[in-house]
Amino acid sequence: MKIETSNTKSNVIDDIKLNRKMLIQLSLIIPTHNRAPSLKRVLDNIFDLTSQDYFKINFEIIVVDNNSKDATKDIVLSYGDKVKYVFEENTSFTKARHTGAHNAQGEILVYLDDDICIKSGTFEEIVRIFSQNSDCGVAGGKILAHFEQTPPDWVTKLQASFNGLSLFNLGDTEKKVHAVPAPLMAIRKIAFDAVGGFPPDTVGVETNKVHKTFKKLYIGPGDYAFCLLCRNVGYSIIYSPKIVIEHIISPFRLTKEFWLSRMIGEGHCIAVTQANMKELKIEGARAKKIKRFNRWKEIKHFFTAKLQRIKGIRDPLLVDEMWFEYYRSRRSMEYILSKNPHLASYLWQIGLEGIPDKDFETVLKKLPKAYQDLAL
């Protein structure tokens, strides 16, 4: 760490304040799976920011290689001892996140997706927030879009209806919020430990054994539920407009295939989550009422989309078609879970612990055929 001497009284005072902040160490944790070029971009981004003369924050970088088969390891090792490389053989976003936390030394865990660009001042702002707010358990900020290709109008309409691109912008005022999303989450380590880490999220960017496809197992609520758990034990969630990243939106995320996979997976996730988390269960008549209401919305979206097609709208995917797929997939997963009482808890465990390659076929055989046909 580089600390410059000050020649004036005011500069000395500023340095003392800064040194107090430096006592907080940031552990920058990047879980990654088969995205070597994107990973290199974010690592170079971090080093560009931290190499500036004014940057005086204590930090470490941990890359959790979540069972990648590409050049991920070679890229990380090319940075020498500047980056800590950890291999996690069980494919699971949650497992990779937890492995990162177990290997971290910092008081603040800063989880970074491997497809982002971090803006100047973000790390300094994270230190300031946690230094000045002892009750803060989680902090986040703006997540803006960086499109590698101009999005077509029909994708813009879908994004306006559902945040499939994981963007976030609550304006230019710092405030306490219910949750912040995953592309950047800064977490106080004692808060992380207090709630037992993240609930299940997804398994795979690409499903094991199936390369160059967008196929995930959507299992749990991940970062959103983590924020809920933190609030339940008394921690606050703070949004700061001075924490800014850009989410790199690849051309694939502007395709019909991506959006269908995203919404179908979301339907599966809600069904599995409701079957596992007591605080989200709804019993008796009210559960039946909600299912009937969801069925009504499914039918409504279906016929609205049909009418739009009759009128000649030729977008690759309509908003109503997107929501129809969500409600249909949710209803289908709810039915499968009701017929297989132990499936929900088994999927939850997979989401927590992940799947090593050597066990992948065994895991598949334990999944009911109806689930495989729906989700794989």
C-alpha positions as CSV (number, residue, x, y, z in Angstrom):
1,M,0.0,0.0,0.0
2,K,1.3,3.4,-0.9
3,I,0.7,6.3,1.6
4,E,1.9,9.7,0.7
5,T,3.2,12.2,3.3
6,S,1.3,15.5,3.8
7,N,2.8,18.9,4.3
8,T,-0.1,20.8,5.7
9,K,-2.2,20.3,8.8
10,S,-5.4,19.7,6.8
11,N,-3.7,17.1,4.7
12,V,-2.4,15.3,7.8
13,I,-5.9,15.2,9.2
14,D,-7.2,13.9,5.9
15,D,-4.5,11.2,6.0
16,I,-5.5,10.1,9.5
17,K,-9.1,9.8,8.5
18,L,-8.0,7.8,5.4
19,N,-5.8,5.5,7.4
20,R,-8.8,4.7,9.7
21,K,-10.7,3.7,6.6
22,M,-7.9,1.6,5.4
23,L,-8.3,-0.6,8.4
24,I,-11.3,-2.0,6.6
25,Q,-10.1,-4.6,4.1
26,L,-12.1,-5.4,1.0
27,S,-12.1,-8.9,-0.3
28,L,-13.1,-8.7,-4.0
29,I,-14.6,-12.1,-4.9
30,I,-15.3,-13.0,-8.5
31,P,-17.0,-16.4,-9.0
32,T,-16.6,-17.5,-12.7
33,H,-17.5,-20.4,-14.9
34,N,-16.2,-20.7,-18.5
35,R,-15.9,-17.0,-19.2
36,A,-12.2,-16.5,-19.5
37,P,-12.1,-13.4,-21.8
38,S,-14.8,-11.7,-19.7
39,L,-12.9,-12.5,-16.5
40,K,-9.7,-11.0,-17.9
41,R,-11.6,-7.8,-18.8
42,V,-12.8,-7.3,-15.2
43,L,-9.5,-8.1,-13.6
44,D,-7.7,-5.6,-15.9
45,N,-10.5,-3.1,-15.0
46,I,-9.8,-3.6,-11.2
47,F,-6.0,-3.1,-11.7
48,D,-6.5,0.0,-13.8
49,L,-8.5,1.5,-10.9
50,T,-6.3,0.4,-8.0
51,S,-3.0,1.4,-9.7
52,Q,-3.9,5.1,-9.5
53,D,-1.8,7.2,-7.1
54,Y,-4.9,8.3,-5.1
55,F,-6.0,4.7,-4.4
56,K,-5.1,3.8,-0.8
57,I,-7.6,1.1,0.1
58,N,-6.5,-2.3,1.6
59,F,-7.9,-5.0,-0.7
60,E,-7.4,-8.6,-2.0
61,I,-8.7,-10.2,-5.1
62,I,-10.1,-13.8,-5.1
63,V,-11.2,-15.6,-8.2
64,V,-13.3,-18.7,-7.6
65,D,-13.0,-20.9,-10.7
66,N,-16.2,-22.8,-10.6
67,N,-15.3,-25.9,-12.5
68,S,-14.3,-24.1,-15.7
69,K,-13.0,-26.0,-18.7
70,D,-11.5,-23.0,-20.6
71,A,-8.4,-20.8,-20.0
72,T,-9.7,-19.4,-16.7
73,K,-6.9,-20.8,-14.6
74,D,-4.1,-19.7,-16.9
75,I,-5.5,-16.2,-17.1
76,V,-5.7,-15.8,-13.3
77,L,-2.2,-17.3,-12.7
78,S,-0.8,-14.8,-15.3
79,Y,-1.4,-12.0,-12.6
80,G,1.0,-13.8,-10.2
81,D,0.4,-13.2,-6.5
82,K,-1.8,-10.2,-7.2
83,V,-4.8,-12.5,-7.5
84,K,-5.7,-15.5,-5.4
85,Y,-6.9,-18.5,-7.5
86,V,-9.3,-20.9,-5.9
87,F,-10.8,-23.9,-7.7
88,E,-14.3,-25.1,-6.8
89,E,-15.2,-28.4,-8.5
90,N,-18.9,-28.3,-7.6
91,T,-20.7,-26.3,-10.2
92,S,-23.1,-23.9,-8.3
93,F,-23.1,-20.1,-8.1
94,T,-23.9,-20.3,-4.4
95,K,-21.2,-22.9,-3.7
96,A,-18.7,-20.7,-5.5
97,R,-19.7,-17.6,-3.5
98,H,-19.3,-19.5,-0.3
99,T,-15.9,-20.9,-1.3
100,G,-14.9,-17.3,-1.9
101,A,-16.0,-16.2,1.5
102,H,-14.2,-19.1,3.2
103,N,-10.9,-18.0,1.5
104,A,-11.4,-14.2,2.2
105,Q,-9.5,-12.2,4.8
106,G,-11.4,-9.0,4.5
107,E,-14.0,-7.5,6.8
108,I,-16.1,-6.6,3.7
109,L,-16.9,-9.2,1.0
110,V,-17.4,-7.5,-2.4
111,Y,-19.0,-9.9,-4.8
112,L,-18.4,-9.0,-8.4
113,D,-19.9,-10.7,-11.5
114,D,-17.4,-11.6,-14.2
115,D,-19.1,-9.5,-16.9
116,I,-19.0,-6.0,-15.4
117,C,-17.0,-2.8,-15.6
118,I,-16.4,-1.0,-12.3
119,K,-16.4,2.8,-12.3
120,S,-13.8,5.0,-10.5
121,G,-14.7,5.8,-6.9
122,T,-16.8,2.6,-6.3
123,F,-14.4,0.9,-3.9
124,E,-13.8,4.1,-2.0
125,E,-17.5,4.6,-1.6
126,I,-18.0,1.0,-0.3
127,V,-15.4,1.7,2.4
128,R,-17.1,5.0,3.3
129,I,-20.5,3.4,3.7
130,F,-19.4,0.6,5.9
131,S,-17.2,2.9,8.0
132,Q,-20.0,5.4,8.6
133,N,-22.9,3.0,9.0
134,S,-22.3,0.3,11.6
135,D,-25.8,-1.3,10.9
136,C,-25.1,-1.7,7.2
137,G,-25.0,-5.4,6.2
138,V,-25.2,-5.0,2.4
139,A,-24.4,-2.1,0.0
140,G,-24.9,-1.7,-3.7
141,G,-25.4,0.9,-6.3
142,K,-26.1,1.7,-9.9
143,I,-25.9,-1.1,-12.4
144,L,-26.0,0.4,-15.9
145,A,-26.1,-1.3,-19.2
146,H,-23.1,-1.5,-21.5
147,F,-24.5,-3.0,-24.7
148,E,-22.0,-4.7,-27.0
149,Q,-24.7,-4.4,-29.7
150,T,-27.6,-1.9,-29.9
151,P,-30.7,-3.6,-28.4
152,P,-33.7,-4.0,-30.7
153,D,-36.9,-2.3,-29.6
154,W,-38.6,-5.6,-28.7
155,V,-35.9,-6.3,-26.1
156,T,-36.3,-2.8,-24.7
157,K,-40.0,-3.6,-24.2
158,L,-39.2,-6.9,-22.5
159,Q,-36.7,-5.2,-20.2
160,A,-39.2,-2.5,-19.2
161,S,-41.6,-5.3,-18.1
162,F,-39.0,-7.6,-16.4
163,N,-35.5,-6.8,-15.3
164,G,-33.9,-9.7,-17.2
165,L,-30.6,-7.8,-17.8
166,S,-30.1,-7.3,-14.0
167,L,-29.9,-3.5,-14.2
168,F,-30.5,-1.2,-11.2
169,N,-30.8,2.6,-10.8
170,L,-32.6,4.2,-8.0
171,G,-31.5,7.7,-8.7
172,D,-28.8,10.0,-7.3
173,T,-29.7,9.9,-3.6
174,E,-28.3,7.5,-1.0
175,K,-31.1,5.5,0.7
176,K,-31.9,2.4,2.6
177,V,-33.6,-0.2,0.3
178,H,-35.0,-3.7,0.5
179,A,-32.3,-5.4,-1.7
180,V,-29.6,-4.8,-4.2
181,P,-28.8,-7.2,-7.1
182,A,-26.0,-9.6,-7.7
183,P,-23.6,-8.0,-10.3
184,L,-22.1,-6.0,-7.3
185,M,-22.9,-6.8,-3.7
186,A,-20.7,-5.5,-0.8
187,I,-21.4,-7.5,2.4
188,R,-20.2,-7.1,5.9
189,K,-18.6,-10.5,6.8
190,I,-20.2,-10.7,10.2
191,A,-23.6,-10.2,8.5
192,F,-22.7,-12.9,6.0
193,D,-21.9,-15.3,8.8
194,A,-25.0,-14.3,10.8
195,V,-27.4,-15.5,8.2
196,G,-25.3,-18.5,7.0
197,G,-24.4,-17.1,3.6
198,F,-26.5,-17.1,0.4
199,P,-29.5,-19.3,-0.2
200,P,-29.4,-21.4,-3.5
201,D,-29.3,-19.6,-6.8
202,T,-28.5,-21.2,-10.1
203,V,-26.3,-24.1,-11.2
204,G,-24.2,-23.4,-14.2
205,V,-23.8,-20.7,-16.7
206,E,-23.7,-23.6,-19.1
207,T,-25.1,-26.8,-17.8
208,N,-22.4,-29.4,-17.2
209,K,-21.6,-31.5,-20.4
210,V,-23.6,-29.1,-22.6
211,H,-21.3,-26.5,-24.0
212,K,-22.2,-23.3,-25.9
213,T,-25.8,-23.4,-24.8
214,F,-27.6,-21.1,-22.4
215,K,-29.0,-23.7,-20.0
216,K,-29.1,-23.3,-16.2
217,L,-30.9,-25.0,-13.4
218,Y,-32.8,-22.2,-11.6
219,I,-33.3,-23.3,-8.0
220,G,-33.5,-20.4,-5.5
221,P,-33.7,-16.7,-4.8
222,G,-30.0,-16.1,-4.1
223,D,-29.1,-12.5,-3.6
224,Y,-32.6,-11.2,-3.1
225,A,-33.3,-13.7,-0.3
226,F,-29.9,-13.0,1.2
227,C,-30.9,-9.3,1.6
228,L,-34.2,-10.4,3.2
229,L,-32.3,-12.6,5.7
230,C,-30.0,-9.7,6.6
231,R,-32.9,-7.3,7.2
232,N,-34.5,-10.0,9.4
233,V,-31.6,-10.0,11.8
234,G,-31.4,-6.3,12.0
235,Y,-29.0,-5.2,9.2
236,S,-29.8,-2.4,6.8
237,I,-29.2,-2.5,3.0
238,I,-27.8,0.8,1.6
239,Y,-28.0,2.0,-2.0
240,S,-25.4,4.6,-3.1
241,P,-25.4,6.4,-6.4
242,K,-21.6,6.6,-6.1
243,I,-21.2,2.9,-6.4
244,V,-21.4,2.4,-10.2
245,I,-20.8,-0.5,-12.5
246,E,-21.7,-1.3,-16.1
247,H,-23.2,-4.7,-16.8
248,I,-21.7,-5.9,-20.1
249,I,-24.7,-7.1,-22.2
250,S,-23.6,-9.6,-24.8
251,P,-25.4,-10.0,-28.1
252,F,-26.8,-13.3,-26.9
253,R,-28.8,-11.5,-24.2
254,L,-30.6,-9.8,-27.0
255,T,-32.1,-13.0,-28.4
256,K,-35.4,-14.8,-28.0
257,E,-33.6,-17.9,-26.7
258,F,-32.1,-15.9,-23.8
259,W,-35.3,-14.3,-22.7
260,L,-37.3,-17.5,-22.9
261,S,-34.7,-19.4,-20.9
262,R,-34.6,-16.5,-18.4
263,M,-38.4,-16.4,-17.8
264,I,-38.9,-20.1,-17.8
265,G,-36.1,-20.4,-15.3
266,E,-37.7,-17.7,-13.2
267,G,-40.9,-19.7,-13.0
268,H,-39.0,-22.8,-11.9
269,C,-37.1,-20.8,-9.3
270,I,-40.3,-19.3,-7.7
271,A,-41.9,-22.8,-7.5
272,V,-38.9,-24.5,-5.9
273,T,-38.3,-21.5,-3.5
274,Q,-41.9,-21.6,-2.3
275,A,-41.6,-25.3,-1.6
276,N,-38.5,-24.8,0.5
277,M,-38.6,-21.5,2.4
278,K,-41.1,-21.5,5.2
279,E,-41.5,-17.7,5.2
280,L,-42.6,-17.9,1.6
281,K,-45.1,-20.8,2.0
282,I,-48.8,-20.0,1.7
283,E,-51.2,-22.6,3.1
284,G,-54.7,-23.6,2.6
285,A,-57.4,-21.7,0.7
286,R,-55.2,-18.7,0.0
287,A,-52.6,-20.9,-1.8
288,K,-55.4,-22.2,-4.0
289,K,-56.7,-18.7,-4.6
290,I,-53.2,-17.5,-5.7
291,K,-52.8,-20.5,-8.0
292,R,-56.2,-19.7,-9.6
293,F,-55.1,-16.1,-10.0
294,N,-51.8,-17.1,-11.6
295,R,-53.7,-19.4,-13.9
296,W,-56.0,-16.6,-14.9
297,K,-53.0,-14.4,-15.7
298,E,-51.4,-17.2,-17.7
299,I,-54.6,-17.5,-19.8
300,K,-54.9,-13.7,-20.1
301,H,-51.3,-13.3,-21.4
302,F,-51.8,-16.2,-23.9
303,F,-54.9,-14.7,-25.5
304,T,-53.5,-11.1,-25.5
305,A,-50.4,-12.3,-27.3
306,K,-52.5,-14.2,-29.8
307,L,-54.5,-11.1,-30.5
308,Q,-51.3,-9.1,-31.1
309,R,-50.1,-11.7,-33.5
310,I,-53.4,-11.6,-35.4
311,K,-52.9,-7.8,-35.6
312,G,-49.6,-8.4,-37.4
313,I,-47.0,-7.7,-34.7
314,R,-43.9,-9.6,-35.8
315,D,-41.5,-9.1,-32.9
316,P,-39.5,-12.2,-32.1
317,L,-41.0,-12.3,-28.6
318,L,-43.8,-10.3,-27.2
319,V,-44.1,-9.1,-23.5
320,D,-47.3,-11.2,-23.1
321,E,-45.6,-14.2,-24.6
322,M,-42.8,-13.8,-22.2
323,W,-45.1,-13.7,-19.2
324,F,-47.2,-16.6,-20.5
325,E,-44.1,-18.7,-20.5
326,Y,-43.3,-17.6,-17.0
327,Y,-46.7,-18.6,-15.6
328,R,-46.8,-21.8,-17.5
329,S,-43.4,-22.9,-16.4
330,R,-44.2,-22.0,-12.8
331,R,-47.5,-24.0,-12.9
332,S,-45.7,-27.0,-14.5
333,M,-43.0,-27.0,-11.9
334,E,-45.5,-26.7,-9.0
335,Y,-47.3,-29.7,-10.4
336,I,-44.1,-31.8,-10.7
337,L,-43.0,-30.8,-7.1
338,S,-46.5,-31.8,-5.8
339,K,-46.1,-35.3,-7.3
340,N,-42.5,-35.7,-6.1
341,P,-42.5,-34.7,-2.4
342,H,-38.7,-34.9,-1.9
343,L,-37.7,-33.3,-5.1
344,A,-37.8,-29.7,-3.9
345,S,-35.4,-30.3,-0.9
346,Y,-33.1,-32.4,-3.2
347,L,-32.9,-29.5,-5.7
348,W,-32.3,-27.0,-2.8
349,Q,-29.3,-29.1,-1.7
350,I,-28.0,-29.2,-5.3
351,G,-28.2,-25.4,-5.4
352,L,-26.2,-25.2,-2.1
353,E,-23.6,-27.8,-2.7
354,G,-23.3,-27.9,-6.5
355,I,-22.6,-30.8,-8.8
356,P,-19.1,-32.1,-9.6
357,D,-18.6,-33.6,-13.1
358,K,-18.0,-37.1,-11.8
359,D,-21.4,-37.1,-10.1
360,F,-23.4,-35.3,-12.8
361,E,-24.9,-38.5,-14.4
362,T,-25.8,-39.9,-11.0
363,V,-27.6,-36.7,-10.1
364,L,-29.5,-36.8,-13.3
365,K,-30.7,-40.3,-12.7
366,K,-32.2,-39.2,-9.3
367,L,-34.2,-36.5,-10.9
368,P,-37.8,-37.5,-12.1
369,K,-38.1,-37.7,-15.8
370,A,-40.9,-35.1,-15.7
371,Y,-38.4,-32.6,-14.1
372,Q,-35.7,-33.5,-16.7
373,D,-38.1,-32.9,-19.5
374,L,-39.1,-29.5,-18.1
375,A,-35.8,-28.1,-16.8
376,L,-32.9,-29.8,-18.7
